[in-house]
């Protein structure tokens, strides 16, 4: 016998059902705008997308909805104050720009003409990220309708970026410039996903990222290996030795100081990861790899989500053409990237890498290192009251237990945590089959509406439990 649905859930679901068609029509209208931030020809479309969203947020009820300029593409900011001045403030992050897409890439329909097939909405941006941004508009209206409120239970803010698909080059500066307006007790990121259609999950953290290129210089020009080989240092050999020294025999990063500050997984977190229905053979097929590999003493999921890494992204030097050319090359290079976890500081990692490389550079070889912009890791403790609210709201919507994941990648959300000093939480309903950045990107309509429902429950839950948080 099924459990009875409480009156609040019934009211939310009734409201969503009544407004489903109009919600999807509006989303389709937004998806028709090809807001491709990486292509200069689409700059007017990215602006049109921002203007469209600001107008729609005002129509939703947000008293404030503004287009914020950056040196690149515009962002959208909206705010709806709670009636209770003691209510928490929550900032929702997402982005309105999308990846490039064209029919000839392999799409079965025009990527910017949304179509519904088999209860799935196909269009560029359907999942990444317009669909996941837009479910908050119907969610907040369902929240108001079900509770009889005229304003959300929390002060609700939205920051919807316009350059995420171009690497967010101006995002941190925007957050720093507007930190006062963006101040919040918690940040909700709706630019992520779930484990699967049958396993609702909440992400609790993302890794950070540091990248560098190491260039090694030896002779002033390529020289004859018969006349000089074995008598002068070879930068390509030095590069190979540097790469060989990057890890120890247990696949741990061997750079002194690299693990300083790392927050290890708790036993409880490891248990929660182990509860997920992970099929390593299937995962390997997705990875196009024939074997799993990584730091000893950790599972594949732990390695991808919660352990720091060092990867060789490229290595080169000397002659690369057909046949042989007996030279000692004048230079060589190595490109490295480091995924960082909670507790690691990118500046500290950079200093450690520079010292490690300097110590391993032989006499007669000059070493130069360039680091790019770094992204900090973010992690929310399992017992954080805001995370507990997200889990309760999602569990209420899906009617089943909610599991926990992390993201192995990195993103601009960490800048919000770093600048605003607020915990970052993740609320996403996309699934791996949605095909982010790929042809035939789609969103499952049933899951999209579960996102709406989760959003509708979340604001009241946060208002009820946050004030009691220690």
N, C-alpha and C positions, 0 to 999 in steps of 0.2 A: 504494500500500500504506500503510495507516494505521500510525502510530507506536505501539509497544507502550506500555501504561499501566504506570507504575512501581507497585511494591507498596504504597507509602504512599497513592497516589491510589486504588488499587483498594480498600484497606481503608476509606478514608474514604467512598467511594461505596457500598460494601456496607453500611456502618453506616447511612448516610443512607437507603438504600432500605429497610432493615429497619425503620426507625423513622419513615418518612414518614407513614404513616397516623395514628399516635398524635400526631405533631407537629402535623399539620393539624387533628386533633380538638381538641387543646389550644388552638391558635390560634383556631379557631372559637368556642370557649367564651369566650375573652377578648374577641373581637369582638362578642359578644352584649351586652356591658356598654356601655351608651350613655354613655361618659365624655366628655360635651360640656362642656368647662370654661367656655364662654361663656354658658351658660344656668344660672342659679342653681338651677332646679328639678332639675338633674342633678348637683348637688354630691355627694349621697350615692353616685351612680354613679361619679363620679371617684374617690371614696375607695374604693369597692368594687373598682375597677380596680387601684388601687395595692396594696390588700391581696392581691388575686388574684395580681398579678405577684410580690410579695415572697414569697408562699407557693410559687409555681412556681419561683422562683430557688433557694429553699432545697431544693426537691425535685430540682432539677437538680444540686445539689451545692455551691452557694455556702455556705460556713460562716457568712457574714454576709449578711443581707438584711433591710433596715430600711425602714420608711416614715418619711420625713422631713417634718415639718410645716413649713408656711409660712403667712404671713397669708392666703393664698388656698388653692389646691389642693395636695395632698401630692405629693411626689416619692418615688421609690424609689431606694435605694442598696444596692449589693451589692458584696462583695469576696471574692476567692478568691486567697490568697497562693500564689506559686510556691514550690516546694521549694527552689530556689536563691535565696539572699538577694541574689545579684548580678544576678539577672534584671531586665530592665526592667519598669516598671509602666505599664500601659496603661489609660486610662479610656475607656469607651464611653458616648457620649451619644445619647439619643433622647427621645421623649416618648410618654406613654400617653393623653393627652387627644386628642379628635378634634373635627372640625368638626360643626356641626349638620347633621342630615339627616332627611328625612321622605319617605315614599312619594310624596306629592303633588308633591314637587319635580321628579319626572320619573324616579324609580327604577323599574326593571322588577321589583324584588323588595324586600322589607323591608330597609332599609339595615342593620339590626341583627340580621338573621337570615341569616348567611352561606350562600351557595350557590355551587356550582362548576358553571360552564358552559364548555365548550370549553377545558378545562384552565386556566381562570381562576377565581380566587376573588373573588367580589363581596361587598363589605361596606364600610361606613364604617370607615376605619382599616386596611384590608387592606394598603395601600401606605404611607399616611401616618398613623401611623408604626408601628402595632403589628406588622405583618408584618416590617418591617425591624429592629425591636428584637428580635422573638422568634426570628429565625433564628440569633441568637447562642447561644441556649440549646441547640439541637441541634448547632450548630457546635462549641461547646466540648466536648460529650460525644463527638462524632466525633473531635475532636482527641485526647482521652484514650484512646479505644478504639484508634485507629490507632497510637498511640505507646507504649501500655502505661503511661502516666503515671497517677498518682493525683491530680495537681494540674496546672493549666495550666503551660506553659513560661514564661509571664510572670505577674506578679502582675496579675490581671484585676479591674478595678473597673467598675461600671456606675452611671450617674446618669441616671435616666429621669424627666424632668420632667412635671408635671401641668398646666402652664399655657401651653405653647408656642402653642396655637391661640388664646390670649387675649392674646398679645403678651409673654409671659414677664415680667410686672410685678415678680415677686419673685425672679427667677432669679439675677441678679447678687448680690443681698444674700445669698442662700442659698450661693452659691459662695464669697463672701468669708467668711461665717460658718464654713463647713465646709472651708476651704482645706486645712487640715492633713490631714483624712481623704481629700480628693480629690487630693492631690499625685500627679502622674504625670509620666512622661517623654514621653508622647505622648497625644493625645486622638483617638479615632476617632469620627467623627460618622456615624451611620447614619440620616440623615433627608434623603436626597438621592437622586439618580438617575443613570442612564446616558444616553448619547446615543440609543441605540436597542437593540432586541432583538439586532441583528446586530453592533453596535459597542460592545463593553464599554469603558467609560471610567472614569477616576478624576478627580474634581474636586480642584483644587489650591488653590482659594481662593474667598472670598466678599467682596463689596464691603461697606463700612460704610455707615452712613446718618446723616444729620443733617437735621432738619426745622425750619422756622420759619414763623411768621406775622408779616408786616409790616403794621402799621396806620398809616395816614397821616391826620392830622387837620388841617383847614383852618378855615373859619368855624365858629363855635359852633353854627350851624344851617344847613340848606339855605337859600340866598339866591337872589334873582332874577338870572338871567344877563343880562338887559337892563340892569339898574341897576348891576350890579357886575362883569359879565363883562369880561375883559381888563384889569381893574384890581386884582384880588386873586388870589392863587395858588389853583389848583384841585387838590385832593388826588387826584382821579381822573386828571388829566393827569400828575401827579407819579408815580402808580403805573404808568401806561402807559410813561412814560419810564424808570422803574426797570427794568421788564421788558425794554424794548427794549435796555437797556444790559447785560443779563445775559450776552450772547454777542457775540463779534466776527464778522466776515464769514466766518471759517473754522469757525464753530460751536464755537469754544473758549470756555470760561468766562472772562469778562473781569474777574472780581473779582481785584484785585491780591493776590498771595500765595496764591491758591487752589491752585496746583499745587506749592507748596513741599513738598519731600520725596517727591513721587510717584516710585515705582519703575517705570521704564518696562519694557515687554516686551523680553526679549532676542530676538535673531534666532532662536534655537532655539525659543523659545516661540511666536513668530509662525509658524514653519514647522510646529509641531505643531498649532496651530489650523487652519492651511491644509490639513492632511491629512484633516480631518473632512469627511464627505460633506454639506456644507451647501448647501442649495437655497434661495437668497434669495427666489425667487418664492413658493415654498411657505411660507417663513417670513413673508413679507408677508401672505399670505392668512390665516395664523394670527393675525397682528397686526391684521387688519382694516384695513390701511393700503395706500395705493396707491403709496408711494414710501419708500425708505430715506433716512435723513438722519442727519447727525452730524458729529463732529469730522473735519476733513479729514486725509487721510494714514493713515486706519485703516479696516480692514474692519468689517463689521457685527458679527461675533463679537468683534473686539477692542473695539469701542465698548461692547458690552453687558457683557463680562466683565472688561475690564482697564483701562478708562479712566474717570476721574471725570466726573460729569455734574451739571448743574443743571437742574431741571425746574420749570416753573410748574404747580402743581397746582390753582390757582384764582386768580381775580382778580375783583374786584367793587367797586362803589361807585355811589352815586347812584341815580337812578330806574330801576327794572327792569320796570315795568308796561307795559301796552299804550299805544300812542300816545306823545306827547311830554310832557315836563315840563321847561320851560326853567329849570333851576336850576344853580347851582354847588353840588355836594354838600358836606356837612360832613366826610365821611370816605370813605376807600377802603381796600381791603386786598388783599394778595397772599400767597398760600401757596406756599412753595418747598420743594423737597426736593433734597438733594445726596447722590448715591451716591459713596462714597469708596473709594479703592484703597490698596493697601499703601504705607506711607510717609506717608500723610496722617493728621493728628491732628484729631479732631473739635473739640477746644477751639480749635485754631489757626484752623480753618475758620470757626467761630462768630465769633471776633474779626475775621477778615477780612471777613465778611459785614456785621457791624455797622459797621465803618469805611467800607466801600463804600457802604452805604445812607446813612450820616450825611453823607458827602461829596456825595451826589446828592440830598439833601433840600433843596429851596429855602427861602429865608427865608419865614416865615409858615406853614410846614407843620411840624407836630410828628410825629416818627417814633417809634413804639414797636415793639420786636421781641421776640417770645417764641420761644425754642428749646425743643423737647421733648428727651426722653432720646435720646442718640446711641448708635449701634452702631459699634464699631471694625471696620475691615477685617481679614481674615486671609489669609495667603498662605504656602504651604509651598514652599520651593525644590525644583526638579526632582531635585536630587541628594541630597536628605535621605534618610538610610538608612531611616527609617520609611516614607516614601513609596515607596521602592524595594521594600520588603517588601510593601506593599499591592498594588503593581503585579504583583509576582511571584505572589502568592497568587491574585489575580484571573485572571491569565494562565493559571495552572495549572488553575484551575477551568473556565474557558471554552475553553481550548485554542486561543486565538488572541491576536494582539497587542492590548494595551490602550492606548487613546489617552488624551489629556489634555483636560480641560475646566476651566472655572471657572463659578461661579454669579454671575449679575448681581445677584441679590437679596442680602438681608442676613438674619442670624439670630443667635440667642443664643450660638451656638458661639464667637463672637469673645470673649465674656466669659470663657470657659474659658481661651482663649489669654492674654487680658489679665491675669487674676487669677492663674492657675497658672503662667504663663510657659512653657507647653508648646506644641509645634507641634500644629496641628489638621489632621487628615487626614480624608478622606471615603470611606466605603465604603457605597455604596447600589446597589441593583439595580432600582429603579423606572424605568419608561420613560414618555415623555410621554403615551402613550395611557392610562395608569392613571387619569387623571381625578382628581387630588388636588382636594379641596374641591368636586367636582362630583357630580351624580347618577351612579350606577353606577360608583363607584370600585371598582377591582379591582387584583389583582396577578397577574402571569403566574406560574403555579406552577413552571414550569421555571426561571425566573429566580430565584424565591424560593429554590429548592433550590441554585442556583448561589451564592447569597449564603451559605447554610449551608456549602457546600463551601469558599468563600473564607475564611470565618471559621475553619474547621477548619485550614486551612493557615497562616493568618496568624500565629498565636501562636508556633508553632515557628520560623517564618522570622524573626520579630522577635527572638526569644531568640538565634538563631544569629548574626545579623548586627549586632545593636545593640551588643553588647559590643566589637565591633571598630570601632565608629564613632569618628571623631576627636573 
